[in-house]
Amino acid sequence: MPRALVVGPNSMLGSRLSERLRELGWDVLGVGRRAECDVYLDLGGAELCLDYPVLKADVLFHCASAFGDDSPEGAWLNERVNVLGSHQVLALARAAGCRQVIYAGSVSSTAQAPDLGSYGASKARAEQILAWGLEREGLGFASLRLAQLYDERGECVKHQRWFGRIVSYARTGRTLRLPPGDALRNFVHVRDAVAALVLAADQELRGVTHLCHPEGHSYLSIARQACEVFGSGGDVVIAPEKVPFHHTLFPALSPEFSNLRFTSLLEGLRGIRDGGHGQRFEVFDVH
């Protein structure tokens, strides 16, 4: 039975990955700060942890991140958790004798200055540290730069606030005032991201890849589809006084994932409607 270490087992991605790996017959150990985790690790710890219980694992999946903004406090959080935390992950992978580390990266790392924000920059530096350290050890490394993730359980609203607001307004039949602009967004269902991570382990992928949905949508398109799916009388109007959505770079899907079957946006929205967790997409303002 293969064994996996999942760093960030309580995150949206980490929890769904852990579920899927167990379904496939893996032994899964959760790694994090919570008491219920099998292995304690604080990515933002002040000191490098080298004292781990005796354990062995085949693959380490790194699914944990800080999501700070571009304020001084947010940038510091990203550097401390995402960048310095990658050294903690390296130490754990060495101690467990993992043959491969698979990193849940971000397409935000693909942007160029001045569009490269603190979060994307920190995720890119974490990639570099992991690749450098694992190559020195002769171990495999793969980074899957993921597009925007969503789910049917409402866990995504913490980070995908506009997506959550769109679903909330459509579900409750409210009229959403949306900023102007046709900037595309790229949403991948968390199940599809999990499938790609499992594929990366099965095929022992190496290097940096991109996992973006073959189809992008503007927020206006997403809102209109959500209103159609929920059928609650919700509507969307453009508010010209609001700041337009900025354009974001979403690279083409890497050929390694060309055979994956992606959940369409309509399928994903119907899953939210029928999944019994619609109330978790609560109404809130986005600034």
PLY file of the C-alpha trace (Angstrom):
ply
format ascii 1.0
element vertex 287
property float x
property float y
property float z
element edge 286
property int vertex1
property int vertex2
end_header
0.00 0.00 0.00
1.57 3.33 -1.02
1.76 6.03 1.63
1.26 9.75 1.11
2.02 12.73 3.30
-0.49 15.53 2.66
0.65 18.92 3.92
-2.44 21.02 4.50
-4.97 18.17 4.97
-7.69 20.55 6.20
-7.53 22.85 3.17
-10.14 22.53 0.43
-7.64 20.87 -1.89
-5.82 18.83 0.75
-8.98 17.38 2.26
-10.40 16.34 -1.11
-7.05 14.89 -2.17
-6.86 12.88 1.06
-10.36 11.50 0.46
-9.50 10.45 -3.08
-6.17 8.85 -2.19
-7.85 6.74 0.50
-10.49 5.65 -2.03
-7.63 4.50 -4.26
-6.07 2.45 -1.48
-3.36 4.83 -0.26
-2.36 5.17 3.36
-2.60 8.92 4.01
-0.97 10.89 6.82
-2.07 14.48 7.35
0.64 17.05 8.09
-0.20 20.36 9.73
-0.66 22.37 12.92
-4.01 21.00 14.09
-4.15 18.47 16.89
-5.85 15.86 14.68
-2.97 15.84 12.17
-0.81 12.72 12.12
2.42 14.74 11.82
2.87 18.19 13.34
4.37 20.85 11.10
4.13 24.63 11.28
5.13 26.08 7.92
5.45 29.51 9.51
7.49 28.30 12.45
10.39 30.43 13.65
12.82 27.50 13.57
13.49 24.74 11.07
12.02 21.45 12.30
14.35 18.48 11.90
12.93 16.24 14.63
10.22 14.05 13.10
8.80 10.73 14.26
10.13 7.68 12.47
7.99 7.39 9.36
8.29 6.47 5.71
6.25 7.72 2.79
6.35 7.43 -0.98
4.98 10.82 -2.02
4.54 14.16 -0.28
1.74 16.39 -1.58
2.22 20.03 -0.55
-1.26 21.61 -0.54
-0.82 24.34 2.09
-0.35 28.06 1.45
-0.74 31.48 2.94
-2.91 33.79 0.83
-1.72 37.20 1.96
-2.39 40.33 -0.08
0.14 42.90 -1.29
0.17 44.88 1.95
3.39 44.75 4.01
1.66 42.39 6.44
0.33 40.16 3.66
3.69 40.02 1.87
5.43 39.10 5.13
2.93 36.31 5.75
3.46 34.91 2.25
7.23 34.99 2.60
7.18 33.36 6.03
4.74 30.55 5.20
5.13 29.92 1.48
8.84 30.62 0.96
10.49 29.73 4.27
7.91 27.00 4.80
9.23 25.22 1.73
12.41 24.48 3.70
10.25 22.80 6.34
8.67 20.67 3.62
12.09 19.72 2.27
13.22 18.59 5.72
10.10 16.46 6.15
10.46 14.88 2.69
14.06 13.95 3.47
13.15 12.50 6.86
10.34 10.39 5.37
12.43 9.19 2.42
9.85 10.40 -0.12
10.71 9.61 -3.72
8.66 12.55 -4.98
7.22 15.87 -3.82
4.20 17.27 -5.66
3.47 20.93 -5.09
0.12 22.64 -5.54
1.46 25.79 -7.17
-0.44 28.71 -8.65
-0.80 30.23 -12.10
-0.31 33.53 -10.26
3.39 32.69 -10.42
3.28 32.98 -14.21
2.63 36.74 -14.21
5.47 39.18 -14.86
6.34 42.36 -12.98
4.59 44.66 -12.23
1.59 42.30 -12.34
3.29 39.64 -10.21
1.77 40.02 -6.76
3.17 39.00 -3.41
1.30 35.70 -3.39
2.39 34.63 -6.88
5.97 35.69 -6.24
6.13 33.70 -3.00
4.72 30.59 -4.67
7.31 30.90 -7.46
10.15 31.16 -4.96
8.82 28.14 -3.08
8.93 26.19 -6.36
12.55 27.17 -6.85
13.55 26.14 -3.33
11.78 22.78 -3.56
13.24 22.03 -7.00
16.74 22.98 -5.83
16.62 20.97 -2.62
15.06 17.86 -4.12
17.46 17.79 -7.06
20.37 17.83 -4.60
18.83 14.79 -2.90
18.10 12.99 -6.18
14.35 13.13 -5.51
11.56 13.96 -7.93
9.68 17.26 -7.94
6.58 18.39 -9.79
4.72 21.66 -9.44
1.17 21.90 -10.75
0.39 25.57 -11.22
-3.33 25.57 -10.59
-5.90 28.03 -11.86
-8.69 29.31 -9.57
-10.25 26.42 -7.67
-13.87 26.04 -6.63
-16.00 23.33 -5.09
-19.63 22.41 -4.43
-19.27 22.53 -0.64
-18.66 26.25 -0.28
-15.09 26.01 0.99
-13.88 28.09 -1.95
-15.59 31.31 -0.81
-12.68 32.11 1.50
-10.41 32.80 -1.47
-12.73 33.02 -4.49
-14.86 35.80 -3.12
-16.39 37.03 -6.38
-17.31 33.49 -7.35
-18.95 32.99 -3.98
-20.85 36.23 -4.24
-22.10 35.40 -7.73
-23.46 32.05 -6.54
-24.98 33.63 -3.45
-26.89 36.28 -5.39
-28.06 33.83 -8.05
-29.21 31.30 -5.45
-31.18 33.85 -3.44
-32.68 35.69 -6.42
-30.92 39.01 -5.89
-29.66 41.47 -8.49
-25.87 41.59 -8.60
-24.12 44.82 -9.56
-20.97 43.67 -11.32
-17.91 45.75 -12.26
-17.42 46.24 -16.02
-14.87 44.47 -18.16
-14.51 41.25 -20.10
-11.36 39.99 -18.37
-11.34 36.21 -18.45
-11.15 34.05 -15.36
-10.29 30.37 -15.26
-12.00 28.11 -12.74
-11.09 24.46 -12.19
-13.25 22.23 -10.01
-11.34 20.86 -7.04
-12.14 17.29 -8.15
-10.28 17.92 -11.40
-7.29 19.38 -9.55
-7.22 16.28 -7.34
-7.29 14.04 -10.43
-4.28 15.93 -11.83
-2.34 15.57 -8.56
-2.99 11.83 -8.49
-1.93 11.58 -12.13
1.29 13.43 -11.31
2.07 10.83 -8.65
1.12 7.82 -10.78
3.19 8.99 -13.75
5.98 10.51 -11.61
5.76 13.80 -13.46
8.67 16.21 -13.20
9.00 19.98 -13.50
6.47 22.80 -13.69
3.12 22.23 -15.39
-0.05 24.30 -15.71
-3.56 23.13 -14.90
-6.03 25.57 -16.41
-9.51 24.78 -17.66
-9.73 24.58 -21.45
-12.51 27.21 -21.28
-12.24 30.60 -19.62
-15.20 32.80 -18.64
-15.69 36.42 -17.66
-17.41 37.08 -14.35
-20.38 38.38 -16.33
-20.65 35.06 -18.17
-20.34 33.13 -14.89
-23.05 35.28 -13.29
-25.46 34.78 -16.17
-24.94 31.04 -16.14
-25.44 30.95 -12.36
-28.74 32.84 -12.69
-29.88 30.34 -15.31
-28.86 27.31 -13.24
-30.49 28.44 -9.98
-33.58 29.88 -11.62
-34.45 31.96 -8.56
-35.08 35.22 -10.39
-31.58 36.57 -9.83
-30.17 39.04 -12.30
-26.91 40.82 -13.08
-26.32 44.40 -14.18
-23.09 46.21 -14.97
-22.16 48.99 -12.55
-19.99 51.38 -14.63
-18.86 53.32 -11.56
-17.04 50.29 -10.18
-13.37 49.54 -10.92
-13.18 47.12 -13.88
-11.85 43.63 -13.37
-8.15 43.38 -14.18
-6.84 40.99 -16.80
-5.00 37.91 -15.60
-2.70 35.55 -17.49
-3.87 31.94 -17.65
-1.37 29.73 -19.51
-2.51 26.94 -21.79
-3.16 23.55 -20.24
0.04 21.50 -20.12
-0.03 18.47 -22.46
0.47 16.13 -19.51
-3.17 16.75 -18.56
-4.71 16.80 -22.03
-6.58 13.52 -21.41
-8.21 14.67 -18.18
-11.96 15.13 -18.32
-12.70 18.62 -16.94
-15.92 19.57 -15.20
-17.68 22.28 -17.21
-18.76 25.45 -15.44
-22.42 24.54 -15.93
-21.82 21.12 -14.39
-20.03 22.73 -11.48
-22.83 25.23 -10.87
-25.43 22.47 -11.00
-23.36 20.54 -8.48
-23.50 23.53 -6.14
-27.28 23.81 -6.66
-27.90 20.12 -6.00
-25.16 19.41 -3.46
-26.97 20.61 -0.36
-24.37 23.22 0.62
-25.67 26.26 -1.25
-26.15 28.21 1.98
-22.40 28.22 2.49
-22.10 30.58 -0.45
-23.34 33.40 1.75
-24.07 36.95 0.65
-21.16 39.28 1.34
-19.62 42.34 -0.20
-16.42 42.24 -2.21
-14.17 45.30 -2.32
0 1
1 2
2 3
3 4
4 5
5 6
6 7
7 8
8 9
9 10
10 11
11 12
12 13
13 14
14 15
15 16
16 17
17 18
18 19
19 20
20 21
21 22
22 23
23 24
24 25
25 26
26 27
27 28
28 29
29 30
30 31
31 32
32 33
33 34
34 35
35 36
36 37
37 38
38 39
39 40
40 41
41 42
42 43
43 44
44 45
45 46
46 47
47 48
48 49
49 50
50 51
51 52
52 53
53 54
54 55
55 56
56 57
57 58
58 59
59 60
60 61
61 62
62 63
63 64
64 65
65 66
66 67
67 68
68 69
69 70
70 71
71 72
72 73
73 74
74 75
75 76
76 77
77 78
78 79
79 80
80 81
81 82
82 83
83 84
84 85
85 86
86 87
87 88
88 89
89 90
90 91
91 92
92 93
93 94
94 95
95 96
96 97
97 98
98 99
99 100
100 101
101 102
102 103
103 104
104 105
105 106
106 107
107 108
108 109
109 110
110 111
111 112
112 113
113 114
114 115
115 116
116 117
117 118
118 119
119 120
120 121
121 122
122 123
123 124
124 125
125 126
126 127
127 128
128 129
129 130
130 131
131 132
132 133
133 134
134 135
135 136
136 137
137 138
138 139
139 140
140 141
141 142
142 143
143 144
144 145
145 146
146 147
147 148
148 149
149 150
150 151
151 152
152 153
153 154
154 155
155 156
156 157
157 158
158 159
159 160
160 161
161 162
162 163
163 164
164 165
165 166
166 167
167 168
168 169
169 170
170 171
171 172
172 173
173 174
174 175
175 176
176 177
177 178
178 179
179 180
180 181
181 182
182 183
183 184
184 185
185 186
186 187
187 188
188 189
189 190
190 191
191 192
192 193
193 194
194 195
195 196
196 197
197 198
198 199
199 200
200 201
201 202
202 203
203 204
204 205
205 206
206 207
207 208
208 209
209 210
210 211
211 212
212 213
213 214
214 215
215 216
216 217
217 218
218 219
219 220
220 221
221 222
222 223
223 224
224 225
225 226
226 227
227 228
228 229
229 230
230 231
231 232
232 233
233 234
234 235
235 236
236 237
237 238
238 239
239 240
240 241
241 242
242 243
243 244
244 245
245 246
246 247
247 248
248 249
249 250
250 251
251 252
252 253
253 254
254 255
255 256
256 257
257 258
258 259
259 260
260 261
261 262
262 263
263 264
264 265
265 266
266 267
267 268
268 269
269 270
270 271
271 272
272 273
273 274
274 275
275 276
276 277
277 278
278 279
279 280
280 281
281 282
282 283
283 284
284 285
285 286
